[in-house]
Amino acid sequence: MTVDVTIDRRDGVVVLSVSGRLDAVNAAAFLETVRAEIDAGDGAMIMDLEGLEYLGSAGLRVVYIAASELQKRDAGFAVCSPPPPIAKVIRLSGMEKLIPVYGSRADALAAL
């Protein structure tokens, strides 16, 4: 299974809606997509994980890289709408201490 990404831009924020599986098989390709969007220079980024079914360590690494690269540019970054199993992975990894996680896209957009 693959990871699918839909890109939406709203008021200087790029929203990546991620669905499927984000794992070692497709993390490099997903990172390329993320970096292309960062380089496009919209500013802040939200990763909407509502449709994500699996998040492996390679996928977590991509989320962390995105947050780090945006922080270097003084741009905001957040994750939103993780399903309960994905939220648990984020929590157990300690990632929620480094990256804001919101329950909804509206909350994330309001925060950024």
C-alpha positions, 0 to 999 in steps of 0.5 A: 500500500502507498501513501497518498497526499493531497495538497491544499493552500489556505492563507499562506498555509499549505495543508498536506492531507496524508492517507494510506501507509507512511513507512520505510517503503515510501518515506523517501518519496513523501519527503521529496513531496514535503521538501518541494512544498517547503521550497515553494515558500508558502510559509506554514505547513499542516500535515492532516493525518486523518486518512493515515492508517499506519505511521512507521518510524521512517514516516515519523522521521519525515514529520520531524524533518519537515518540522525542523526545516520549517523551524529554520525558516521561522515558519509554523508547522503542525499535525492535525486529526491523527486517528487514535492508533496514529496519535498513540504512535506520535505520543509514544515516540515523544513527537508531540513534545516537539510538534503541535498536534491538533484534533482538527484541521480548523484548530491547526489553521487557527493556531498557525 
